[in-house]
């Protein structure tokens, strides 16, 4: 199963996507405002978990690889995990593709697919304080800021607030 947009193709992650996944979890420009670089064992476990099959009732992540339709180059990953009927969404893109609208286009397509194919209407995303690019992506996809959780996360030994965004597609 693949989902296509004007510029992108998104497909389920496979074993062959390990180099992309590893790069997204170790590149300082990607993870700077997301998390500290995890140990290799943790990255491998996370990758193995993303390979599991997904359905709306599962506890595993739906993880799609985002590719540029014109070049075929992989851009990053996007996905969601269900938690009490609410889909927590996330995305990571290689730095050379930041600021070009790919995250917004891929997230909008993921939301439309989840709503149209699985009637998932409620979404949540947490963004680390200072990650203005991700906040912009969420706002462009109709998410609204629900709360700021002070000192929710540490990166590089520094505490950051989490900005919690929500979307209910049945209300828009």
SERO-4910 file (N, C-alpha, C, O; in steps of 0.05 Angstrom, whole numbers):
BEGIN
 pado doro    nc1    nc2    nc3   cac1   cac2   cac3    cc1    cc2    cc3    oc1    oc2    oc3
  Unk    A     17    -23      0      0      0      0     18     25      0     36     27     16
  Unk    A     12     43    -18     27     68    -19      7     91    -21    -15     88    -32
  Unk    A     14    114    -10     -2    138    -12     14    158    -27     38    162    -22
  Unk    A      2    171    -47     16    190    -63      3    218    -60    -22    220    -58
  Unk    A     20    238    -61     11    266    -62     23    278    -87     34    264   -103
  Unk    A     20    304    -89     30    317   -113     60    312   -116     70    307   -138
  Unk    A     75    314    -94    104    312    -95    116    287    -82    139    281    -85
  Unk    A    100    272    -66    110    251    -49     97    224    -54     74    222    -63
  Unk    A    112    203    -47    101    176    -44    108    168    -16    130    172     -6
  Unk    A     89    155     -2     93    145     25     85    116     25     64    108     16
  Unk    A    103    100     37     99     71     38    108     60     65    124     73     78
  Unk    A     98     37     72    107     25     98    137     21     98    149     14     78
  Unk    A    149     25    122    177     21    125    184     -9    123    168    -26    130
  Unk    A    207    -15    112    216    -43    110    245    -45    120    258    -25    127
  Unk    A    255    -70    121    282    -75    130    303    -59    115    323    -50    126
  Unk    A    298    -55     89    318    -41     73    320    -11     80    338      3     70
  Unk    A    302     -1     96    302     27    104    319     33    129    318     55    140
  Unk    A    333     13    139    350     16    162    369     40    160    371     56    179
  Unk    A    384     43    138    403     66    136    389     93    139    399    111    153
  Unk    A    365     96    128    350    121    131    342    125    160    346    146    171
  Unk    A    331    104    172    321    106    199    345    112    218    342    129    236
  Unk    A    367     99    214    391    104    231    400    133    228    406    147    247
  Unk    A    401    143    203    409    170    198    391    190    211    400    211    222
  Unk    A    365    185    210    346    204    222    348    205    253    341    225    265
  Unk    A    359    183    265    361    182    294    389    189    304    394    189    328
  Unk    A    407    195    286    435    202    294    445    228    283    465    238    292
  Unk    A    431    240    263    441    265    251    435    288    271    412    292    277
  Unk    A    455    302    279    451    324    299    432    345    289    417    357    306
  Unk    A    430    350    263    412    370    253    383    361    254    364    377    255
  Unk    A    378    335    253    351    324    255    342    323    284    319    330    290
  Unk    A    359    313    301    350    307    329    354    331    348    346    329    371
  Unk    A    367    352    340    374    374    358    351    383    376    356    388    399
  Unk    A    328    386    365    305    395    381    284    373    385    260    378    389
  Unk    A    293    348    383    275    325    387    283    307    410    266    301    427
  Unk    A    308    299    410    317    280    431    348    278    429    360    285    409
  Unk    A    360    268    451    388    261    451    392    236    434    374    220    431
  Unk    A    416    234    422    421    210    405    418    185    423    433    183    443
  Unk    A    400    167    415    397    143    432    420    123    427    433    125    407
  Unk    A    423    105    446    443     84    442    434     67    418    411     65    412
  Unk    A    454     54    405    448     38    381    427     16    387    410     12    370
  Unk    A    429      4    410    409    -17    416    381     -6    416    362    -19    407
  Unk    A    377     18    427    351     30    428    341     37    400    317     33    393
  Unk    A    359     47    383    351     53    355    343     27    341    323     27    326
  Unk    A    358      6    344    351    -20    332    324    -30    342    308    -40    326
  Unk    A    319    -28    368    293    -37    379    270    -20    368    249    -31    361
  Unk    A    275      6    366    254     24    355    248     17    326    225     16    318
  Unk    A    269     11    311    266      4    283    250    -22    280    232    -24    264
  Unk    A    258    -42    296    244    -68    295    214    -64    302    197    -77    290
  Unk    A    209    -47    321    181    -42    329    165    -29    306    141    -34    303
  Unk    A    179    -12    290    165      2    268    159    -17    245    143    -11    228
  Unk    A    173    -40    244    168    -60    223    143    -77    227    134    -91    209
  Unk    A    132    -76    251    109    -92    257     85    -82    241     83    -59    234
  Unk    A     67   -101    235     43    -93    220     26    -75    238     26    -77    262
  Unk    A     11    -57    225     -5    -38    239    -34    -41    232    -41    -46    209
  Unk    A    -51    -37    252    -80    -33    248    -89    -15    270    -75    -12    290
  Unk    A   -112     -2    267   -121     19    287   -121      9    316   -118     26    334
  Unk    A   -125    -16    321   -126    -26    348    -99    -35    359    -97    -42    382
  Unk    A    -78    -33    343    -52    -43    352    -38    -22    369    -46      2    369
  Unk    A    -19    -31    384     -3    -13    401     23     -5    387     39     10    398
  Unk    A     27    -15    363     52     -8    348     48     17    331     25     26    326
  Unk    A     70     28    323     70     52    306     64     44    277     74     23    267
  Unk    A     48     60    263     47     59    234     70     77    226     72    100    233
  Unk    A     89     67    210    112     82    202    115     81    171    118     59    160
  Unk    A    114    104    159    116    106    130    142    121    123    150    140    136
  Unk    A    155    111    101    178    125     90    167    145     70    150    138     53
  Unk    A    177    169     71    169    191     53    190    193     31    214    195     37
  Unk    A    181    192      6    200    194    -17    191    216    -36    167    220    -39
  Unk    A    210    229    -48    204    248    -69    196    234    -94    211    217   -104
  Unk    A    173    240   -105    163    225   -129    180    230   -153    185    211   -169
  Unk    A    190    254   -157    206    260   -181    233    246   -181    241    234   -201
  Unk    A    247    247   -158    274    235   -157    275    207   -146    294    192   -152
  Unk    A    254    199   -130    255    174   -117    271    174    -91    273    153    -78
  Unk    A    283    196    -84    300    198    -60    282    197    -35    261    210    -34
  Unk    A    292    182    -15    278    182     11    283    208     25    306    218     26
  Unk    A    262    218     37    263    244     51    263    241     81    276    256     95
  Unk    A    247    222     91    244    218    120    223    198    126    216    181    109
  Unk    A    212    200    150    190    182    158    168    198    172    173    220    182
  Unk    A    145    187    171    122    198    185    105    175    195    108    152    186
  Unk    A     88    180    215     71    158    225     55    167    248     53    190    256
  Unk    A     42    146    260     24    151    282     23    125    299     28    103    290
  Unk    A     15    130    324     10    108    343    -16    115    358    -20    138    366
  Unk    A    -33     95    362    -58    100    375    -55     98    406    -41     80    416
  Unk    A    -68    116    420    -67    116    449    -95    125    459   -101    149    458
  Unk    A   -111    106    467   -138    111    477   -155    126    457   -169    145    463
  Unk    A   -154    117    432   -170    129    411   -159    154    398   -171    165    380
  Unk    A   -136    164    408   -124    188    397    -98    179    383    -82    164    394
  Unk    A    -94    189    359    -69    183    344    -48    203    350    -51    227    345
  Unk    A    -26    194    361     -2    211    366     14    210    340     21    188    331
  Unk    A     19    233    328     33    234    303     61    244    306     68    258    325
  Unk    A     78    236    287    106    245    288    118    244    260    107    231    242
  Unk    A    140    258    257    154    258    231    183    267    236    188    283    254
  Unk    A    201    256    220    229    264    220    238    265    190    233    247    175
  Unk    A    250    287    183    260    291    155    290    296    155    301    308    174
  Unk    A    303    286    135    331    292    131    335    322    129    318    336    118
  Unk    A    357    333    139    360    362    140    359    377    113    349    399    112
  Unk    A    368    364     92    367    377     66    339    381     55    335    395     35
  Unk    A    319    369     69    292    372     60    275    389     79    251    393     75
  Unk    A    288    400    100    274    418    118    266    444    104    280    453     86
  Unk    A    243    455    112    235    481    102    225    482     74    222    503     62
  Unk    A    218    459     62    209    458     34    180    448     32    170    443     10
  Unk    A    166    446     54    138    438     54    133    408     54    110    399     53
  Unk    A    154    392     54    150    363     53    137    352     78    120    334     77
  Unk    A    145    362    101    133    353    126    103    359    127     87    342    135
  Unk    A     96    383    119     67    391    118     52    373     99     30    363    105
  Unk    A     63    369     75     49    353     55     46    324     64     25    312     60
  Unk    A     67    313     76     65    285     85     46    282    109     31    263    110
  Unk    A     47    301    128     29    299    151      0    302    142    -18    287    151
  Unk    A     -6    321    124    -33    325    114    -43    299    101    -66    292    104
  Unk    A    -26    287     85    -34    262     72    -39    239     92    -58    224     89
  Unk    A    -22    237    112    -25    217    133    -52    221    147    -67    202    152
  Unk    A    -58    246    155    -83    252    169   -107    246    151   -126    233    161
  Unk    A   -106    253    126   -129    247    108   -132    217    105   -155    207    106
  Unk    A   -110    203    101   -112    174     98   -124    161    124   -142    144    122
  Unk    A   -114    169    147   -123    157    172   -153    163    177   -168    146    187
  Unk    A   -161    187    170   -189    194    173   -207    180    153   -228    169    160
  Unk    A   -199    180    128   -216    169    107   -216    138    107   -237    126    101
  Unk    A   -194    126    114   -192     96    113   -199     83    140   -209     61    140
  Unk    A   -195     97    162   -199     85    188   -216    101    208   -218     94    231
  Unk    A   -227    123    198   -244    141    214   -230    150    240   -243    154    260
  Unk    A   -204    154    238   -189    166    261   -192    196    259   -184    208    239
  Unk    A   -204    208    279   -210    236    278   -194    253    297   -190    277    293
  Unk    A   -184    241    319   -170    256    339   -140    251    338   -131    228    337
  Unk    A   -125    273    339    -96    271    336    -82    289    357    -94    308    367
  Unk    A    -58    281    364    -42    295    383    -13    295    374     -4    277    360
  Unk    A      1    316    380     30    318    374     43    334    396     32    354    405
  Unk    A     67    326    404     82    341    424    107    351    410    121    336    396
  Unk    A    113    377    413    136    390    401    153    403    423    143    416    441
  Unk    A    179    398    421    197    410    440    199    440    436    201    449    413
  Unk    A    199    454    458    202    483    458    225    491    439    247    480    441
  Unk    A    220    511    422    240    520    404    240    508    376    254    517    358
  Unk    A    224    487    373    223    473    347    201    487    330    179    475    325
  Unk    A    207    511    321    188    528    307    179    515    281    156    518    273
  Unk    A    197    500    267    189    487    242    167    467    246    148    466    230
  Unk    A    170    450    266    149    430    272    123    443    281    101    434    273
  Unk    A    125    464    296    100    478    304     86    489    280     62    488    278
  Unk    A    101    500    261     89    511    237     76    489    220     54    494    210
  Unk    A     88    466    218     76    444    204     49    437    216     30    433    202
  Unk    A     49    434    242     24    427    256      2    448    252    -21    441    246
  Unk    A      9    473    254    -11    494    250    -22    494    221    -46    498    217
  Unk    A     -5    489    202    -13    488    174    -32    464    169    -48    464    151
  Unk    A    -30    444    186    -48    420    184    -71    422    204    -84    402    210
  Unk    A    -77    447    213   -101    453    229    -99    444    258   -119    444    272
  Unk    A    -75    437    268    -72    431    296    -73    457    312    -66    478    302
  Unk    A    -83    455    337    -84    478    355    -68    471    380    -68    449    390
  Unk    A    -55    492    391    -40    488    416    -60    484    439    -77    500    444
  Unk    A    -57    461    453    -74    455    475    -61    462    502    -75    474    519
  Unk    A    -36    456    505    -23    461    531      8    463    527     19    454    507
  Unk    A     20    475    546     49    475    548     56    460    574     48    469    596
  Unk    A     71    439    571     80    423    595    108    432    602    127    425    588
  Unk    A    111    447    624    137    458    631    157    436    639    150    415    651
  Unk    A    182    440    631    204    422    638    196    393    634    200    376    652
  Unk    A    186    387    610    176    360    604    198    341    594    195    317    594
  Unk    A    220    352    584    239    336    569    267    348    570    270    372    571
  Unk    A    287    331    571    314    341    570    328    333    545    325    310    535
  Unk    A    343    352    533    360    347    510    387    359    517    388    383    522
  Unk    A    408    343    515    434    354    522    437    365    550    452    383    555
  Unk    A    422    353    568    423    362    596    407    387    602    406    396    625
  Unk    A    393    398    582    377    422    586    347    415    586    339    399    569
  Unk    A    332    426    604    303    421    605    288    438    585    295    462    581
  Unk    A    268    426    572    252    440    552    222    435    559    215    414    569
  Unk    A    206    455    552    177    451    553    168    435    529    181    436    508
  Unk    A    146    421    532    133    408    510    108    424    503     93    432    520
  Unk    A    105    429    477     81    443    467     63    421    456     70    407    437
  Unk    A     39    418    468     21    397    460     -1    408    442    -15    426    449
  Unk    A     -2    397    418    -21    405    397    -41    383    393    -35    360    396
  Unk    A    -66    391    386    -88    372    381   -103    380    356   -103    403    348
  Unk    A   -116    360    345   -133    364    322   -156    344    323   -152    321    329
  Unk    A   -180    354    318   -204    336    316   -215    342    288   -228    362    283
  Unk    A   -211    323    269   -219    327    241   -249    329    238   -259    339    218
  Unk    A   -264    319    257   -293    321    255   -303    349    262   -326    356    257
  Unk    A   -285    366    273   -293    393    279   -284    414    258   -291    437    260
  Unk    A   -270    404    238   -261    424    217   -276    419    191   -271    433    171
***
